[in-house]
Amino acid sequence: MKLLRAYVAVVDRMNYGLGRVVMFGIFALMGVLMWSTISKVFFNPSLWTLEMAQFVMVAYFVLGGPYAVQMGSHVRMDLIYGALKPRRKAMLDAATVFILIVYLGILLWGGIDSTRYSFQYGGERSSSAWRPYLWPIKVTICLGIFLMLLQALSELAKDILFLRTGHPLRHQNEEQGDAL
C-alpha cells in the first residue's frame, strides 16, 4: 500500500506541475496565430505559422492530457455513472482504466516506431514548403502518451486504494463531495 501511495504521489505531483506549466501554451499558440494574421495583412505571409500552430496545439493537448485526467476534467457520460455510489464508481473506473491502459500501450508502441523512423535516413521532414523536421513533435507526442499512461496507472492505483481503504485519493468534486 505504501508503494502505491508513493507512486500516486510522485506521478500526480509531476503531472500536476507539468499541467500547470503547459496550460500557458495557449498563449504561445495565440502568439503564433497572431503573427500569422499580422504577417498576412502587412507583410509576406509566413510559411511556418500554420504548421507551428499545429505543433504547439498538439504539444498543448498531449502534455496537458494527464493533468486533465488527474483533475477529472474529461467528459464523462453521467447518465448511469452519476447515480452510482462512490464505491461502485471506483469499481467501474478500475475496470475501464484497463481499456485506456491497453489503448495507450498500443499508441505508445506505434508512436515510438514512428519516432524511430523519423530519426532514420537523415531525419523525416514535413512535405510543406517550410519542411521542418518531424522528430521533435513525435518525441513530444510519445512523452505525452507515456505521461498519460503513468497517470492512468495512478488513477487505477487510486481506485484500488479507495476500494481497500475507503478513503478517496482523487480530486474532490466540490458540488457532489464524493470521489470522482
DRENDO-1510 file (C-alpha; in Angstrom, 1 decimal, always signed):
<recs>
REC; n; res; u; v; w
REC; 1; MET; +0.0; +0.0; +0.0 .
REC; 2; LYS; +2.8; +2.4; +0.8 .
REC; 3; LEU; +4.4; +1.7; -2.6 .
REC; 4; LEU; +1.1; +2.5; -4.4 .
REC; 5; ARG; +0.6; +5.7; -2.4 .
REC; 6; ALA; +4.2; +6.8; -3.2 .
REC; 7; TYR; +3.7; +6.1; -6.9 .
REC; 8; VAL; +0.4; +8.1; -6.9 .
REC; 9; ALA; +2.1; +11.0; -5.0 .
REC; 10; VAL; +5.1; +11.1; -7.4 .
REC; 11; VAL; +3.1; +10.8; -10.7 .
REC; 12; ASP; +0.4; +13.2; -9.6 .
REC; 13; ARG; +2.9; +15.8; -8.4 .
REC; 14; MET; +4.8; +15.5; -11.7 .
REC; 15; ASN; +1.8; +15.7; -14.0 .
REC; 16; TYR; +0.2; +18.4; -11.9 .
REC; 17; GLY; +3.3; +20.6; -12.2 .
REC; 18; LEU; +3.7; +19.9; -15.9 .
REC; 19; GLY; +0.0; +20.6; -16.5 .
REC; 20; ARG; +0.2; +23.9; -14.7 .
REC; 21; VAL; +3.1; +25.0; -16.9 .
REC; 22; VAL; +1.6; +23.6; -20.2 .
REC; 23; MET; -1.6; +25.5; -19.6 .
REC; 24; PHE; +0.2; +28.6; -20.6 .
REC; 25; GLY; +0.9; +27.0; -24.0 .
REC; 26; ILE; -2.3; +28.5; -25.2 .
REC; 27; PHE; -0.6; +31.9; -25.2 .
REC; 28; ALA; +2.2; +30.5; -27.4 .
REC; 29; LEU; -0.5; +29.3; -29.8 .
REC; 30; MET; -2.2; +32.7; -29.7 .
REC; 31; GLY; +1.1; +34.4; -30.4 .
REC; 32; VAL; +1.8; +32.1; -33.5 .
REC; 33; LEU; -1.7; +32.7; -34.8 .
REC; 34; MET; -1.5; +36.4; -34.2 .
REC; 35; TRP; +1.8; +36.6; -36.1 .
REC; 36; SER; +0.2; +34.6; -38.9 .
REC; 37; THR; -2.6; +37.2; -39.2 .
REC; 38; ILE; -0.3; +40.2; -38.9 .
REC; 39; SER; +2.2; +38.8; -41.5 .
REC; 40; LYS; -0.6; +38.0; -43.9 .
REC; 41; VAL; -2.1; +41.5; -43.7 .
REC; 42; PHE; +1.1; +43.7; -43.5 .
REC; 43; PHE; +4.0; +41.6; -44.9 .
REC; 44; ASN; +4.5; +38.5; -46.9 .
REC; 45; PRO; +2.7; +35.5; -45.3 .
REC; 46; SER; +5.0; +33.4; -43.1 .
REC; 47; LEU; +5.4; +29.8; -44.3 .
REC; 48; TRP; +5.9; +28.4; -40.9 .
REC; 49; THR; +2.9; +29.6; -39.0 .
REC; 50; LEU; +0.3; +27.0; -39.9 .
REC; 51; GLU; +2.5; +24.1; -39.1 .
REC; 52; MET; +3.9; +25.7; -36.0 .
REC; 53; ALA; +0.4; +26.4; -34.7 .
REC; 54; GLN; -0.4; +22.7; -35.3 .
REC; 55; PHE; +2.7; +21.6; -33.4 .
REC; 56; VAL; +2.0; +23.9; -30.5 .
REC; 57; MET; -1.6; +22.7; -30.3 .
REC; 58; VAL; -0.5; +19.0; -30.3 .
REC; 59; ALA; +2.0; +19.6; -27.6 .
REC; 60; TYR; -0.6; +21.6; -25.6 .
REC; 61; PHE; -3.1; +18.7; -25.9 .
REC; 62; VAL; -0.9; +15.7; -25.3 .
REC; 63; LEU; +1.2; +17.2; -22.4 .
REC; 64; GLY; -2.0; +18.7; -20.8 .
REC; 65; GLY; -3.9; +15.4; -21.0 .
REC; 66; PRO; -2.5; +13.8; -17.9 .
REC; 67; TYR; -3.4; +16.9; -15.9 .
REC; 68; ALA; -6.9; +16.8; -17.2 .
REC; 69; VAL; -7.3; +13.1; -16.2 .
REC; 70; GLN; -5.9; +13.9; -12.8 .
REC; 71; MET; -8.4; +16.8; -12.3 .
REC; 72; GLY; -11.3; +14.7; -13.6 .
REC; 73; SER; -11.9; +17.3; -16.4 .
REC; 74; HIS; -12.6; +14.9; -19.2 .
REC; 75; VAL; -16.2; +14.5; -20.5 .
REC; 76; ARG; -18.0; +11.6; -18.8 .
REC; 77; MET; -21.5; +10.2; -19.6 .
REC; 78; ASP; -23.2; +10.8; -16.2 .
REC; 79; LEU; -26.5; +9.1; -17.2 .
REC; 80; ILE; -25.6; +5.9; -15.2 .
REC; 81; TYR; -22.3; +6.9; -13.6 .
REC; 82; GLY; -23.6; +9.9; -11.8 .
REC; 83; ALA; -26.2; +7.8; -9.9 .
REC; 84; LEU; -23.6; +5.3; -8.6 .
REC; 85; LYS; -22.2; +5.3; -5.1 .
REC; 86; PRO; -18.5; +6.2; -4.8 .
REC; 87; ARG; -17.5; +2.5; -4.3 .
REC; 88; ARG; -19.3; +1.4; -7.5 .
REC; 89; LYS; -17.8; +4.4; -9.3 .
REC; 90; ALA; -14.3; +3.2; -8.2 .
REC; 91; MET; -15.1; -0.4; -9.4 .
REC; 92; LEU; -16.3; +0.9; -12.8 .
REC; 93; ASP; -13.3; +3.2; -13.1 .
REC; 94; ALA; -10.9; +0.4; -12.2 .
REC; 95; ALA; -12.5; -1.8; -14.9 .
REC; 96; THR; -12.5; +0.8; -17.6 .
REC; 97; VAL; -9.0; +2.1; -16.9 .
REC; 98; PHE; -7.6; -1.2; -18.3 .
REC; 99; ILE; -9.1; -0.4; -21.7 .
REC; 100; LEU; -7.3; +3.0; -21.5 .
REC; 101; ILE; -4.0; +1.4; -20.5 .
REC; 102; VAL; -4.2; -1.1; -23.4 .
REC; 103; TYR; -5.0; +1.7; -25.8 .
REC; 104; LEU; -2.2; +3.9; -24.5 .
REC; 105; GLY; +0.2; +1.0; -24.7 .
REC; 106; ILE; -0.6; +0.4; -28.4 .
REC; 107; LEU; -0.5; +4.1; -29.1 .
REC; 108; LEU; +3.0; +4.4; -27.4 .
REC; 109; TRP; +4.3; +1.4; -29.3 .
REC; 110; GLY; +3.2; +2.9; -32.6 .
REC; 111; GLY; +4.5; +6.3; -31.6 .
REC; 112; ILE; +7.9; +5.0; -30.7 .
REC; 113; ASP; +8.1; +3.2; -34.0 .
REC; 114; SER; +7.1; +6.3; -35.9 .
REC; 115; THR; +9.6; +8.4; -33.9 .
REC; 116; ARG; +12.4; +5.9; -34.7 .
REC; 117; TYR; +11.5; +6.2; -38.4 .
REC; 118; SER; +11.8; +10.0; -38.1 .
REC; 119; PHE; +15.4; +9.7; -36.9 .
REC; 120; GLN; +16.4; +7.3; -39.7 .
REC; 121; TYR; +17.6; +8.4; -43.2 .
REC; 122; GLY; +18.8; +11.9; -42.0 .
REC; 123; GLY; +15.5; +12.8; -40.4 .
REC; 124; GLU; +12.0; +12.8; -41.6 .
REC; 125; ARG; +10.7; +16.2; -42.8 .
REC; 126; SER; +7.3; +17.6; -43.4 .
REC; 127; SER; +6.1; +17.8; -47.0 .
REC; 128; SER; +5.2; +21.5; -46.7 .
REC; 129; ALA; +7.1; +24.5; -48.1 .
REC; 130; TRP; +8.7; +25.1; -44.6 .
REC; 131; ARG; +9.8; +21.4; -44.3 .
REC; 132; PRO; +10.5; +21.2; -40.6 .
REC; 133; TYR; +11.9; +18.0; -39.0 .
REC; 134; LEU; +9.1; +15.9; -37.5 .
REC; 135; TRP; +11.1; +14.2; -34.8 .
REC; 136; PRO; +10.6; +17.0; -32.1 .
REC; 137; ILE; +6.8; +16.8; -32.3 .
REC; 138; LYS; +6.9; +13.0; -32.4 .
REC; 139; VAL; +9.1; +12.8; -29.3 .
REC; 140; THR; +6.7; +15.2; -27.6 .
REC; 141; ILE; +3.7; +13.0; -28.5 .
REC; 142; CYS; +5.5; +9.9; -27.2 .
REC; 143; LEU; +6.3; +11.8; -24.0 .
REC; 144; GLY; +2.7; +12.9; -23.6 .
REC; 145; ILE; +1.4; +9.3; -24.2 .
REC; 146; PHE; +3.9; +8.0; -21.7 .
REC; 147; LEU; +2.8; +10.5; -19.1 .
REC; 148; MET; -0.8; +9.7; -19.8 .
REC; 149; LEU; +0.0; +6.0; -19.3 .
REC; 150; LEU; +1.6; +6.8; -15.9 .
REC; 151; GLN; -1.4; +8.9; -14.9 .
REC; 152; ALA; -3.8; +6.1; -15.9 .
REC; 153; LEU; -1.8; +3.7; -13.7 .
REC; 154; SER; -2.0; +6.3; -10.9 .
REC; 155; GLU; -5.8; +6.5; -11.4 .
REC; 156; LEU; -6.0; +2.7; -11.2 .
REC; 157; ALA; -3.9; +2.8; -8.0 .
REC; 158; LYS; -6.3; +5.4; -6.5 .
REC; 159; ASP; -9.3; +3.2; -7.3 .
REC; 160; ILE; -7.6; +0.1; -5.7 .
REC; 161; LEU; -6.6; +2.1; -2.6 .
REC; 162; PHE; -10.2; +3.5; -2.3 .
REC; 163; LEU; -11.7; +0.1; -2.6 .
REC; 164; ARG; -9.3; -1.3; +0.0 .
REC; 165; THR; -9.3; +1.6; +2.5 .
REC; 166; GLY; -12.5; +3.6; +1.8 .
REC; 167; HIS; -10.5; +6.9; +1.7 .
REC; 168; PRO; -10.6; +8.7; -1.7 .
REC; 169; LEU; -7.4; +10.0; -3.2 .
REC; 170; ARG; -8.9; +11.6; -6.2 .
REC; 171; HIS; -9.5; +15.3; -6.8 .
REC; 172; GLN; -12.7; +16.1; -5.0 .
REC; 173; ASN; -15.7; +17.4; -6.8 .
REC; 174; GLU; -16.9; +20.5; -4.8 .
REC; 175; GLU; -20.6; +20.1; -5.7 .
REC; 176; GLN; -21.0; +16.4; -5.0 .
REC; 177; GLY; -18.4; +15.9; -2.3 .
REC; 178; ASP; -17.7; +12.3; -3.5 .
REC; 179; ALA; -14.7; +10.7; -5.2 .
REC; 180; LEU; -14.7; +11.3; -9.0 .
</recs>
